[in-house]
């Protein structure tokens, strides 16, 4: 009985710990992102830019107005009209500056433009948002690896 | 061999000379006509616009500021809202008849607001729309010396009703003559004889064009002859459509200050604030009516004359079967509905214009700017700009009232930028913001006083293993040799404060603790952080740099603070959004660029200390509710002998910096709090920024600490304050005196885990 109770206790402690912020760290390097620890799909995202683009473009915006703009911007990115795509994304950014769908696209657009440091900075900025899903967080992390 | 002078020879020679003279004259006129029509006429100065206001479902909005912007755009409040340029605001609903701009069609829209956000937008059919866009405000241009301003129209952009009206009123036989119409001249002659005075001119459109090309309105036979020759030559060189288009683009319509308004495209912008295709028939009739006497029929100066003339033009249109009787009656009843002219005159905001010009000159030469008709879409928010201008003037008046006439000459500068993308929203370069002259926002290089301290403290906090917000600093007497002299800094209150936690030293702005910290960190480390923040200037190896002798312009200072306000992301400030060609195509963009220069965690700690400035420091006075709502923070700065008064602060998405001081650098009676902060406060209170979310970082943990010793404390302990720490750097010691009131901290999981253990393991462990 005691051993069962200990197992349940350990499990709950683990779950509580995993759901809270404190367990993340005392990490001497505040920016070390353990991307390698994820899965094969991460490796694929890093090595296959088309797959990455597809996944980024699947992330929808939180409001219909921004969604409409990013649909247009996605088409422009695919058509390699990077300046026009940027103008559209900036337009959306003026509507909301807290939508992960925008940071992902800005990071991706800069990546496509060959501006890797900027791509990384947009991804870092996106990672500061509070309501990211794990998949969005992972995608943003991919741009930190470029 | 001798010639006999015969009459025939004399006549022959005279004829040849005359022919040569006439040929030369025609050649000269021909050259002038073609060079003008092929060249100068088609040159258009670059025009500078504010950012167009776009509303979208879900976008943040301050309804009061929206109303002010509509009023600046000369929208008129009217519950009917049945003609372009009207709106009606009722509680949380706005009905507006947009004039139309670029891809935004003119039409009626209803916008519903929920709090500080746009809830939905519907068009007049009740169908939801995601966006609507207001037209931008024209804030100036890059005018050539002759100050002619025009908006060039191409033939497809010319509305048929404009062509019909011009032809009906000015030249009914335009398509049937060769530049001169004997029929028109005879008709005008008869009419004038009957009237006993000059009532009607017989000039064709081609003659009127020729007249304007020669820049003369003298009524002499010589000019009439030249005009006739020019008219014939114009008809010889150009098609009727080309002539009519040149006329539409060149005709003089009004004088606005030093600026001459030429052409119907510019006329539409100047008098109605919109493009020609959005004008109604009565508005076109008004513009065409003005041709007879631009000053006499100017609707802004002589509205009665203008309405009479417009109605006459409408009657002519009716007689020509271009409008029905019913239309005529209805159109005649309409008001003039012209826009206020003050936002469409020359350069409206000189300090901002300076910054735009400097930016433009990096990519365009002067000639291009003066001739290509480029449209420069900037980031300026006209409502914020007007408010900043108003409040710097208002604060100056308040300060003079409070401190006396010694402040009559006080000067100032202020800049407001959008934190999230570095867009410049408003700039003033003087306490008389509309005057041209020395632009202090970019040209006044002044000691920044305590505005430098956050840079020093950030250098420390970035070394998070060595410094936290509660690290104890030494604020005792400091004496050292600098530049061969003894240097002994003082605190503003002339006291020493001994050992103080780092965050207290910052928001209390202690000079000695800051100087000691700077010296401890070293010039090299401090300079690296300066550079990361965007300060492209060598830091002199002098200890006084750490307490404010470092000099920057307001523009340079706010650039550095922008990096802080945006969590360590450096974004070059931008005054221009994009530049369009006359075709509407984007010629050049100034994209949003971002570079992570600092870690966000140390910045979060710094921002905490900057927020204390509002709660208990030099910017105190706001309610906790407002400070939290805006996520506000800031820093005052006062240089030696109070020569410079600074304040920089963020509230909502805005970062605003203000400087006050004398141009001759004499001392003022102002500190950062009593001077610059008052401008900031008046401005922020006026515009009431929309709330913003605070960045929450996973690696930041809040811990109760003591405000004096920086060690662990509890919520119920005296002098305790909840202070953020980078995880793993929080203090661990609880002094005996606070053992009783000490509590575990809010985000400490240990307590939760202990509790679970107790439940499941019967209190063991």
Interface residues (C-beta under 8 A of the other chain):
Chain A: X5 X6 X8 X9 X12 X13 X16 X17 X20 X21 X22 X23 X24 X25 X26 X27 X28 X30 X31 X62 X63 X64 X65 X66 X68 X83 X84 X86 X87 X90 X91 X93 X94 X95 X96 X97 X98 X106 X117 X118 X120 X121 X122 X124 X125 X128 X130
Chain B: X54 X56 X57 X58 X59 X60 X130 X131 X420 X421 X465 X567 X569 X577 X578 X586 X589 X591 X592 X593 X594 X595 X596 X599 X600 X601 X653 X693 X695 X696 X697 X698 X699 X701 X726 X727 X728 X747 X748 X749 X752 X753 X756 X757 X760 X761
